[in-house]
Amino acid sequence: MPAGPSWKQEIERPRLKSLEQLFGVPKPVIGMVHLWPLPGAPGYTGYGMQTILDHALRDAEALIQGGVNSLIVENMWDHPYYVGAEVKPEAMTAQAVAAAEVVKNSPVPVGVNVIHNGGVVCLSIAVAAGARFLRVCILTGARLWDTGELDHGCAADLIRKRKELCAEDIHIFADVDKKHSVAFPGIDLGTHLEWCEFYGADALIVSGKMTGSAPDIEDVRQAKRLATRPIFLGSGTTAETIATYLQSADGVIVGTSLKVDGVMENPVDVNRVRRFVDAVRSVREASAART
């Protein structure tokens, strides 16, 4: 088939060709590095950047020792969250410093997420830190956040800014039916999937209702049927449930179940990471044996 006009080729050129291109394995495991409250957040008590870095690097090391294929550095404890461009400069710069330290010390690809829906803020952090991908909470469509804001997609600004910054090697993983929010009336899962793919998502993320909540398995199956891009699980999976979910999904982002006692504010437990990664490896091996 013809490749299409040159402008179309230019639009498609940055898109990820396969998950193995970035992560080196099928069905990759992406572990969450949940940063302590950053300067300006209600939980921040003046402990300084070194404490934030120490905890981030400790969790990153435990995740890597446990066998994850990638990391995401996230401002998990900056709640109540700001939306989009309202993220404050003191938080953005602190997250960039933390992400840069994780990138420098990690042998695996590192991504960035800014809650709620950092968009261009998230891209700016990724460029400064040398991260390889973003988790974008609302790339397209419109949703009502749990903090009360009616928010909308950031694709137009984000894709243009990525081009402007010569940062098209930074890939975009887009949430659909994003946790901590409800969709604007009329936007169903299939519609949101189609919109995100049309506007440049490299992969799509299906999550549960809140952090640590598992997605509905039927939503995951529907997403896999309808999507042309890889589907990631975005919350709530455990070593006991991941095999079932990976029958439909192409990868997993995991945080809470890898913490001590499965409590999300606790540090990462390397033994929990190993059990989770072992369960995923079993799925990979079974899949390889069938092909």
GIWO-V61921 format. One record per residue. N is the residue number from 1. SS is DSSP state (a for helix, b for strand, c for the rest). PSI is psi in radians with two decimals (999 if undefined). OMEGA is omega in whole degrees, 0 to 359 (NA if undefined). Layout:
{{N,SS,PSI,OMEGA} {N,SS,PSI,OMEGA}}
This chain:
{{1,c,2.55,178} {2,c,2.62,184} {3,c,-0.23,181} {4,c,3.03,182} {5,c,2.78,185} {6,a,-0.62,180} {7,a,-0.61,178} {8,a,-0.72,177} {9,a,-0.66,179} {10,a,-0.67,178} {11,a,-0.72,184} {12,a,-0.34,187} {13,a,-0.74,184} {14,c,-0.23,189} {15,c,2.49,180} {16,c,2.26,182} {17,c,-0.56,177} {18,c,2.78,177} {19,a,-0.58,180} {20,a,-0.46,177} {21,a,-0.66,182} {22,a,-0.73,190} {23,a,-0.27,176} {24,c,-0.10,181} {25,c,2.73,170} {26,c,2.74,179} {27,c,1.05,183} {28,c,2.66,174} {29,b,2.11,178} {30,b,2.05,181} {31,b,2.49,182} {32,b,2.26,168} {33,b,1.75,181} {34,b,1.91,181} {35,c,2.52,169} {36,c,2.82,179} {37,c,2.28,181} {38,c,2.84,179} {39,c,2.29,182} {40,c,-0.34,179} {41,c,2.64,181} {42,c,-0.53,181} {43,c,-0.13,181} {44,c,2.26,184} {45,c,0.36,177} {46,c,0.29,183} {47,c,-0.20,172} {48,a,2.91,185} {49,a,-0.56,184} {50,a,-0.67,177} {51,a,-0.75,177} {52,a,-0.79,181} {53,a,-0.75,181} {54,a,-0.80,181} {55,a,-0.67,179} {56,a,-0.78,181} {57,a,-0.60,176} {58,a,-0.82,180} {59,a,-0.73,179} {60,a,-0.74,180} {61,a,-0.73,179} {62,a,-0.70,179} {63,a,-0.76,181} {64,a,-0.75,177} {65,a,-0.59,180} {66,a,-0.24,172} {67,c,0.25,179} {68,c,2.82,183} {69,c,-0.12,183} {70,b,2.93,179} {71,b,2.66,167} {72,b,2.27,177} {73,b,2.12,189} {74,b,2.56,177} {75,c,0.95,189} {76,c,-0.67,189} {77,c,0.41,175} {78,c,0.58,184} {79,c,2.69,359} {80,c,2.46,189} {81,c,2.55,167} {82,c,2.87,182} {83,c,2.29,170} {84,a,-2.22,184} {85,a,-0.13,179} {86,a,-0.18,177} {87,c,2.28,188} {88,c,2.61,183} {89,a,-0.60,180} {90,a,-0.59,177} {91,a,-0.75,180} {92,a,-0.81,182} {93,a,-0.65,178} {94,a,-0.73,179} {95,a,-0.62,178} {96,a,-0.73,178} {97,a,-0.80,181} {98,a,-0.79,180} {99,a,-0.69,179} {100,a,-0.69,178} {101,a,-0.71,178} {102,a,-0.78,178} {103,a,-0.81,184} {104,a,-0.53,186} {105,a,0.13,186} {106,c,2.30,177} {107,c,0.03,182} {108,c,2.79,178} {109,b,2.47,181} {110,b,2.37,175} {111,b,3.09,181} {112,b,2.47,168} {113,b,2.39,175} {114,c,2.05,178} {115,c,2.43,348} {116,c,2.06,166} {117,c,0.98,183} {118,c,-0.60,177} {119,c,-1.98,181} {120,a,-0.60,174} {121,a,-0.79,180} {122,a,-0.76,177} {123,a,-0.74,180} {124,a,-0.73,177} {125,a,-0.77,181} {126,a,-0.72,178} {127,a,-0.80,181} {128,a,-0.62,186} {129,a,-0.31,186} {130,c,0.47,179} {131,c,2.80,187} {132,c,-0.34,182} {133,b,2.88,178} {134,b,2.57,162} {135,b,1.99,184} {136,b,2.12,189} {137,c,-0.73,178} {138,c,1.54,178} {139,c,-0.69,180} {140,c,2.95,177} {141,c,-2.82,181} {142,b,2.50,182} {143,b,2.76,174} {144,b,2.10,180} {145,b,2.78,176} {146,c,-0.32,177} {147,c,-0.03,170} {148,c,-0.16,183} {149,c,2.43,169} {150,b,1.97,188} {151,b,2.81,183} {152,b,2.93,182} {153,c,2.69,184} {154,c,0.28,188} {155,a,-0.78,185} {156,a,-0.85,180} {157,a,-0.73,185} {158,a,-0.85,183} {159,a,-0.68,177} {160,a,-0.75,180} {161,a,-0.66,177} {162,a,-0.73,177} {163,a,-0.81,182} {164,a,-0.66,183} {165,c,0.12,182} {166,c,0.76,186} {167,c,0.57,184} {168,c,-0.08,173} {169,c,-0.06,175} {170,c,2.04,187} {171,b,2.78,185} {172,b,2.03,173} {173,b,2.07,189} {174,b,2.28,174} {175,b,2.50,168} {176,b,2.47,186} {177,c,0.97,190} {178,c,2.39,176} {179,c,2.83,183} {180,c,0.34,182} {181,b,2.91,173} {182,b,2.60,185} {183,b,2.60,169} {184,c,2.42,184} {185,c,2.33,178} {186,c,-0.22,180} {187,c,1.71,178} {188,c,3.07,185} {189,a,-0.79,181} {190,a,-0.72,178} {191,a,-0.78,182} {192,a,-0.71,176} {193,a,-0.85,183} {194,a,-0.74,180} {195,a,-0.78,182} {196,a,-0.70,177} {197,a,-0.76,182} {198,a,-0.61,184} {199,c,0.45,162} {200,c,0.14,179} {201,c,2.38,175} {202,c,-0.54,178} {203,b,2.83,184} {204,b,2.54,187} {205,b,2.24,177} {206,b,2.18,182} {207,c,3.11,176} {208,c,-2.85,185} {209,c,-0.67,182} {210,c,2.98,176} {211,c,2.27,181} {212,c,-0.11,179} {213,c,2.37,181} {214,c,2.56,175} {215,c,2.73,173} {216,c,2.20,184} {217,a,-0.56,178} {218,a,-0.57,175} {219,a,-0.71,179} {220,a,-0.79,179} {221,a,-0.72,179} {222,a,-0.76,179} {223,a,-0.74,180} {224,a,-0.66,178} {225,a,-0.68,189} {226,a,-0.48,189} {227,c,2.68,171} {228,c,-0.14,177} {229,c,2.84,180} {230,b,2.56,179} {231,b,2.19,174} {232,b,2.57,169} {233,b,2.31,189} {234,c,-0.06,180} {235,c,2.74,163} {236,c,0.03,180} {237,c,2.69,179} {238,c,2.99,177} {239,c,-0.49,182} {240,c,-0.47,185} {241,c,-0.24,191} {242,a,-0.60,181} {243,a,-0.72,179} {244,a,-0.79,181} {245,a,-0.64,183} {246,c,-0.04,169} {247,c,-0.43,180} {248,c,-0.67,185} {249,c,2.83,183} {250,c,-0.14,180} {251,b,3.08,186} {252,b,2.42,169} {253,b,2.21,189} {254,b,2.43,180} {255,c,-1.21,191} {256,a,-0.82,186} {257,a,-0.17,178} {258,a,0.02,180} {259,b,2.81,176} {260,a,2.18,181} {261,a,0.21,181} {262,a,0.43,180} {263,c,2.17,194} {264,c,-0.38,178} {265,c,-0.12,180} {266,c,2.85,175} {267,c,2.85,178} {268,b,2.41,178} {269,c,1.94,186} {270,a,-0.53,179} {271,a,-0.66,175} {272,a,-0.68,178} {273,a,-0.80,182} {274,a,-0.72,179} {275,a,-0.71,180} {276,a,-0.86,182} {277,a,-0.67,177} {278,a,-0.70,179} {279,a,-0.68,178} {280,a,-0.71,178} {281,a,-0.66,178} {282,a,-0.67,177} {283,a,-0.78,178} {284,a,-0.79,182} {285,a,-0.71,179} {286,a,-0.68,178} {287,a,-0.74,179} {288,a,-0.61,181} {289,a,-0.46,181} {290,a,-0.28,184} {291,c,999,NA}}
